[in-house]
Amino acid sequence: MRRRRLRDAAAALPIGALLIFTPPYMRVFDQNAELFGVPLLHVSLFALWFLGLFLSALLARALIAAEEEDQSPVEAPDADDRPADVER
C-alpha cells in the first residue's frame, strides 16, 4: 500500500510542477519587488525548481526503500537452530 502511494505521488509531482510553472501561476511572482537585488520572479522560479528537485529526490529514496522492503526474503531458520532431538 505504501509503495502504491509513493508511485502515485511520483506520478503527480511532474504534473504539479508543470502546472506551477504555467504563466498564470508565475504571474503571481512577476512583481516589481527584488530580493537581494534579484527580481522576485527569478528567485521564485529557481526556488520552485529546487523544491521540485528536492521532492523528487525524497520520493526516489522512499521508492527505493519500499522496493527493497517488499523484496527482502523472509528469513527461514537455519538448520543449526533446530533442537537437538530433531533428526537432520
N, C-alpha and C positions, 0 to 999 in steps of 0.2 A: 504494500500500500504506500509506503514511504517513497519507494522508487518511482512509482507512478506519479505521485505529486511532484516530485523533483523533475521528472521528464516533462510534465505539463508546464511547470514554471520555466524550464529551459526553452520550451517552445514559445511561451508567451513573452519572454524577455526581448527577443529581437522585434517582435511586433510592437511592444510597448515603446521600445527605443525608436523605432521608425516613426511612430505617432508623435512622440515628444519632440522630434526634430523637424516636424512639418511647420510651415510658416505661421499658421495661426497660434501655435504654442510658442514659437520663438519670438513672435512679435511682442509678447509679454515682456521680454528682456531687452527689447530694442528701445531703450530709453536714452536720454542724454545724460546718463549717470556714468561715473567711472569708479573703478575700484583699483586703487594703487596706480592710477594713471592709465588703466586699460579699460576700454569700453565694456559695460556690463554684458552686452551680447556675446562678446568673445569669451569673457570669464565663464558665463553660464554655459556656453557651447562646450568648452573644454571640461568644465566640472561635470556636466551631464554625460559626456563621453567617458570620462574617467569612472564615474559611478557605474555606467554600463559595463565597463571592463571589469571592475571590482566585483559586481554581482555575477558576472559570467564566470569569473574565477572561483567564487564561492560555490556556485551551482555545480561547476565541473568537479570540484573536490568532493562535494556531497554526493554526486552521482557515482563517482569512482568508489567512495567508501560504501555506498549502498550496494553497488555491484559486487564488491569483494565480500560484503557481509552475506549476500544471497548465495554466493558461490562457495563459501567456506564449507568444507565437508564436516559432517557430524563425526566427532571422534569416537571410534569404537574402542572398547577396552583392549589392551594388549594381552597377549597370551600369558605373559608373566604376571598379570594382575589377577589371574584366576586363583581360587582357593586351592590349597594343596591336595585336597581329596578328589578333585576333578581330574579325570584322565586326559592326557594330552595326545 
